[in-house]
């Protein structure tokens, strides 16, 4: 697979040298571009547009709203773009709209979430990571570090990708863990994690599902109850400069990097090449998971601050 990804990146490099492409590509994501995670995705989208010369429009609902997102997909279909990129956090809600796009002959690539349903809905391929597997790997790693009782902080319960992360974590951890539902407000996350730690001193592991929204507040909560410095192991999906610094400082165990820049970049490049030359990869591209531990975190901090990692 590494050879395949290198080949795909080489293809994108060829596209840079080629005359500007005039294709129109629409990206419909469930996350907003002002979210720290999704801003990196959009940076990837914007870079791909620059590299290929394609016209690319990034759209998302104002909040996590599947009805609004399905309407955005329907509107995109009506514009008859040369390619459509979608994230699929809820296949039941978004499936009919995505299937209409496929039936209209619009090439579709899914990214970030939906790897388990993308092909059934008509997508050519998926760029992302298997969320359950990533969660399981994280759970196994935390159990090996000595974790015995955990919580999985889910800031978007109902987002299938995040739910799968928690399910995988709990299985990999050995089952002695439960989901802690929160919202996207970091202040709320910190408060709820702190309350959970106060209520059950046996909790020694916190699995967060987003570094800036849940990972950093979880580290703050652990410190607030006086159990910092590794007494409570905190890990998180995705990256932020602040959470990476917590790893460097020994206040967090690791982060799971799904390389969301690639999730924005590669689908646009692939669809531009498909529209121009009829070229498309023959299979899904796994952008993660990659565990960022203390020995790797410092070198990634600058790239995270730049909106690339």
Residue pairs with C-beta under 8 A, 6 or more apart in sequence:
1 286
4 281
4 283
4 285
5 285
8 266
8 269
8 270
8 281
8 285
11 269
11 273
11 279
12 48
12 51
12 52
12 265
12 266
12 269
12 273
15 21
15 51
15 52
15 269
15 272
15 273
15 276
16 51
16 52
18 276
19 53
20 52
20 53
21 52
21 53
21 54
21 272
21 275
21 276
22 53
22 54
22 55
23 52
23 54
23 55
23 82
23 83
23 271
23 272
23 275
23 276
24 54
24 55
24 56
24 57
24 79
24 81
24 82
24 83
25 49
25 54
25 55
25 56
25 57
25 81
25 82
25 83
25 84
25 85
25 268
25 271
25 272
25 275
26 56
26 57
26 59
26 76
26 79
26 81
26 83
26 84
26 85
27 45
27 56
27 57
27 58
27 59
27 84
27 85
27 86
27 264
27 267
27 268
28 59
28 60
28 69
28 72
28 73
28 76
28 84
28 85
28 86
28 87
29 38
29 41
29 58
29 59
29 60
29 85
29 86
29 87
29 111
29 112
30 60
30 61
30 64
30 66
30 69
30 87
30 89
30 113
30 159
31 37
31 38
31 41
31 60
31 64
31 87
31 112
32 38
32 60
32 61
32 62
32 63
33 39
33 42
33 58
33 60
35 184
35 213
36 211
36 212
36 213
36 240
37 210
37 211
37 212
37 213
37 238
37 260
38 60
38 260
39 307
40 260
40 261
40 264
40 307
40 308
40 309
41 111
41 112
41 260
41 261
41 263
41 264
42 58
42 264
43 261
43 264
43 307
43 308
44 260
44 261
44 262
44 263
44 264
44 265
44 266
44 268
45 56
45 58
45 85
45 264
45 265
45 268
46 56
46 58
46 264
47 261
47 264
47 265
48 54
48 56
48 264
48 265
48 266
48 267
48 268
48 269
48 272
49 55
49 56
49 268
51 269
52 268
52 269
52 272
52 273
53 272
54 82
54 268
54 271
54 272
54 275
56 268
59 72
59 76
60 69
60 72
61 68
61 69
61 72
62 68
64 89
64 156
64 158
64 159
64 184
66 89
66 90
66 93
66 94
67 93
69 93
69 94
70 93
70 94
70 96
70 97
71 97
73 84
73 86
73 94
73 97
73 98
73 100
73 101
74 97
74 100
76 84
76 101
77 84
77 97
77 100
77 101
77 104
77 106
80 104
80 106
81 106
82 106
82 107
82 271
82 272
82 275
83 106
83 107
83 108
83 109
83 267
83 268
83 271
83 272
83 274
83 275
84 101
84 106
84 107
84 108
84 109
84 271
85 108
85 109
85 110
85 111
85 267
85 268
85 271
86 94
86 98
86 101
86 108
86 109
86 110
86 111
86 114
86 123
87 110
87 111
87 112
87 113
87 114
88 94
88 95
88 98
88 110
88 113
88 114
88 117
88 118
88 121
88 160
89 113
89 114
89 156
89 159
89 160
89 161
89 162
90 158
90 159
90 160
91 114
91 117
91 121
91 160
95 117
95 121
98 108
98 121
98 122
98 123
99 121
99 122
101 108
101 122
102 108
102 121
102 122
102 123
103 122
107 124
107 271
107 274
107 275
107 280
108 121
108 122
108 123
108 124
109 123
109 124
109 125
109 126
109 127
109 267
109 270
109 271
110 118
110 121
110 123
110 125
110 126
110 127
110 128
110 267
111 126
111 127
111 128
111 263
111 264
111 266
111 267
112 127
112 128
112 161
112 258
112 260
112 263
113 128
113 131
113 159
113 160
113 161
114 121
114 123
114 126
114 128
114 160
114 161
115 126
115 128
115 129
115 130
115 131
115 284
116 130
118 125
118 126
118 284
119 125
119 126
124 270
124 274
124 280
125 270
125 280
125 281
125 283
125 284
125 285
126 284
126 285
127 262
127 263
127 266
127 267
127 284
127 285
127 287
128 258
128 263
128 286
128 287
128 288
129 258
129 286
129 287
129 288
129 289
130 286
131 161
131 162
131 164
131 165
131 168
132 164
132 165
132 167
132 168
133 168
133 289
134 165
134 168
134 237
134 256
134 258
134 288
134 289
135 164
135 165
135 166
135 167
135 168
135 169
135 170
135 171
135 172
135 207
136 168
136 169
136 171
136 172
137 168
137 172
137 256
137 289
137 291
138 165
138 168
138 169
138 172
138 207
138 235
138 237
138 254
138 256
138 289
138 291
139 150
139 168
139 169
139 170
139 171
139 172
139 173
139 174
139 177
139 207
140 172
140 173
141 172
141 235
141 253
141 254
141 291
142 150
142 169
142 172
142 173
142 205
142 207
142 233
142 235
142 253
143 172
143 173
143 174
145 233
145 253
146 204
146 233
147 173
147 204
147 205
147 233
148 176
148 202
148 204
148 205
149 176
149 177
149 200
149 202
149 203
149 204
149 205
150 169
150 170
150 173
150 176
150 177
150 178
150 203
150 204
150 205
150 206
150 207
151 177
151 178
151 179
151 180
151 193
151 196
151 203
151 205
151 206
151 207
152 165
152 166
152 169
152 170
152 177
152 178
152 179
152 180
152 207
152 209
153 180
153 182
153 189
153 192
153 193
153 206
153 207
153 208
153 209
153 214
153 218
154 162
154 163
154 165
154 166
154 179
154 180
154 181
154 182
154 209
155 162
155 182
155 183
155 184
155 189
155 209
155 210
155 213
155 214
156 162
156 184
156 209
157 163
157 179
157 181
162 209
165 207
165 209
165 237
166 179
166 207
166 209
169 177
169 207
170 177
170 178
170 179
173 205
173 207
177 205
177 207
180 192
180 193
180 196
182 188
182 189
182 192
182 193
182 214
183 189
184 213
186 212
186 213
186 214
186 216
186 217
187 217
189 208
189 213
189 214
189 217
189 218
189 221
190 217
190 218
190 220
190 221
190 224
191 221
193 206
193 217
193 218
193 221
193 222
194 221
194 224
194 225
196 203
197 203
197 221
197 222
197 225
197 227
197 232
198 225
203 232
204 231
204 232
204 233
205 232
205 233
205 234
205 235
206 218
206 221
206 222
206 232
206 233
206 234
206 235
207 235
207 236
208 214
208 215
208 217
208 218
208 234
208 235
208 236
208 237
209 236
209 237
209 238
210 236
210 237
210 238
211 236
211 237
211 238
211 239
211 240
211 242
211 243
211 244
211 255
212 238
212 240
212 242
212 243
214 236
215 234
215 235
215 236
215 237
215 238
215 240
215 243
215 246
215 252
215 255
216 240
216 242
216 243
216 246
218 234
218 236
219 228
219 234
219 243
219 246
219 251
219 252
222 228
222 231
222 232
222 234
222 251
223 251
228 251
229 250
229 251
230 250
230 251
230 253
233 253
234 246
234 251
234 252
234 253
235 252
235 253
235 254
235 255
235 256
236 243
236 252
236 255
236 256
237 255
237 256
237 258
238 255
238 256
238 257
238 258
238 260
239 255
239 257
239 292
239 300
239 304
239 309
240 304
241 301
241 304
241 305
243 252
243 255
244 255
244 292
244 297
244 298
244 300
244 301
244 304
245 297
245 301
246 252
247 253
247 254
247 255
247 292
247 293
247 294
247 297
248 294
248 297
248 298
248 301
250 294
253 293
254 291
254 292
254 293
254 294
255 291
255 292
255 297
256 288
256 289
256 290
256 291
256 292
257 288
257 289
257 290
257 291
257 292
257 300
257 309
258 287
258 288
258 289
258 290
259 287
259 288
259 290
259 309
260 287
261 308
261 309
262 285
262 287
263 287
266 285
266 287
270 280
270 281
273 279
273 280
274 280
292 300
300 309
303 309
